[in-house]
Amino acid sequence: MKVFEIKGTKRDNLGTKFAKMTRKEGLVPCVAYCCGKHIDFTVSQKEINGAIFTPEVYIVKINLDGEILNTVIKDMQFHPVTDEVMHIDFYIFNDDQEITVKLPVVFEGHAPGVKAGGKLKTAARKLKVTGKVANLPERIVVSIAELELEQQIKVHDLSFDNYRISDPQDMLLCRIAATRATQQAAATDDGKKKKK
């Protein structure tokens, strides 16, 4: 996974009043937690946007007054009108422990079902993945190179050596849907066969 580095500043003043003041200064109130402890701090709105408004998923390395925290973003709150980031929760992890993150799904290949006139319908843009950080990819690549008309791929069809998918096994990822044209062609073929 890619690494995003940012500086943070610890904060002692908590509560709604101080959070509003913080945001007016162009900062985002944050909390990093693990194993029953948590650290309150702020980061620059402009700087952290690079890790948020992107399809990429990052390991966020936070420098808090010289202390380096290896984290992943666990939750975010946005302003309902402006989409401004209001608050971020980070989870602190160690290299030897497993974490669960959502990674983007990329479908690759040319499906025979699409060549036959079908349409690729995708049902998942991200998947929950669990594993050690060193083993996690930047994205989940799913091959559709063997999909025929009306065939599909679900989570249980995927298998990886160093990490696992944590979403339900029967979760649909994609399918090749028949179009009107392919249905009409199939009906025409059936009609010709019956006449013979």
N, C-alpha and C positions, 0 to 999 in steps of 0.2 A: 504493500500500500504506500501511497505517496505521503510525504510528511509536510505539514504546514507549521511554520514557526511563528510565534507571536509573543510579545511582551505583555505582561499583566501587572497590575498594582493591587496589593492587598488592601482591603477596606474593612474598617471597624464599624463604621456607621451603617446601620441596616434600617429597613423599613421603607414604606412607600414614599415618604417625604424625601429621603436621601436618594432613593432610586430615581425619582423625577429630576432632582438636581444633577445627578450623574448623567442622565440621558441628555440634558440640556448642554452638557459639556462635550457631547459627542462620544460618550463612553457607554458601554453595555454592562449592567450588573451581571455577575456570573457566580457560579458555585462549582467547585470541583470536589468530588467525594469518593470515598472508598473505605471499606472495612469500618464503618461507623464514625469516621471523621470527615469533616468537610472544611473547605477553605473558601472564604468569600473574597472576591476580587473584581476588578473591572478590566476590560480590554477596549481598545479603540474600535469604534463602530466601523470606520473605513477599512481598517486592517482586517478585521474578522470577516467582513463581507466576502473576501476572497475565498474563504473556506465554506461559505454558506450558499451563496447564489451561484452554484456550479453543479453539474451532474457528477463531479468527482467526489469520492469519499476519502477523507484524510485522517491520518494520525496527527493530532494537534499537539505540538510540543510547546508548552507554555513556560516562559521564563518569568518566574515570580521573584523579583529582587535577588536573582542569582540562583534560586532553586528551580530546577528543571522538572516539570511534570509531564509525563507521557499520558496523553488522554485521548478519548474519543468523545464526540458530541452525542449525548444521550437524549436531550430534549431541548426544544427552543419555543419561546413565546414570541408571537409577532403582533404588531399593532393591526387591528382589524381593518383599518382604512389605508394606512400608508405602507404597510408591509415592513415597517422598521422593526428591527430585532429588539425586543423588550427585555429578554432574559435568556441566558444559556446555562444548561446543566452539562458539566463535563464529568466523565467517569475516568478516574485514575487507574492505570493498570501497570503490572510488571511484565517484563518480557516473557517470563516463564508461565504465565497464566493465560487461560483462554478468555476471549472476549466475544461478544456477539454484536455484529454491526450489519447494517443494510447496505448491500453493494448493488450497483447498477447491473442490469442484464443486457447483454448484447447478443442479438441473433445473427448468426453467420451462415453463409452458404446459399445455394440456389436450390430450392425445393422442387422436385419433379411435379408436385401437385400444383405449384404456382405456374410452372411451364405449361401445364395442361389446362390452364385457365382459371385455377382456383385463386383464392386471396388469403394471404397470411394475416391472421388475426392474433395479435399479442394481448395477453391478459396480465402480464406482470412486468413492471419496469425495474423493480428492485426485489432482492431476496435477502432474508436474514441468514447470515453466515456465522458459524461459530468455529473458532480455532485460535491458535497462537498467532500473534501479529505477524511474525516472520513468515508464516505460511499463507497468509491471506493475500489474494490477488487484488488488483485494482478494480476488476469487474468480473462478472460471471459470463463466460462465453458459452452459448448454447448453439449447437450445430443443427440446422434444419435441412441439411443436404439430402436426407433420406425420406423426408416427409411426403407422402402421397396425399391425394384428395381425401378429405375427411379424417386424416390422421392428426394426432395431437401429441404434445409433450407435457408431462406433469413432473412434479418434483421427484417422484420415485424413479423416474427415468434417468436422473442425473447421479453421477458417482464421482467423488474426488478423493484423492489419497490423504491430503493433509488437513482438510477441513470438511465440515458438513453443513448441509442446509437445515435450518431450524424451523422453516415454515412447514405446514402440514404436507404429508406425503402425497395427498390427492389434489393438491393445489395445481390448477391449470396454468401453464406458462404461455403456450401458443397452440394454434391449430390451423390447418389449411381448410378453409371453408369453401364449399362449392358455390359458384355464382349461378345466376340464371342461365348464362350461356352454357356452362358445363352441364347443368341439369337438363337443358333442352337437348344438348348434344347426346347425353346419355339416353334420354327418352327416344330420340331419333334412332339411335343404335339398337335399342330394345325393339322398336317397331320393325326395323329391317330384319332382325333375327327372327321375329315371330312370323313374318311373311314367308321367310324361307322354310 
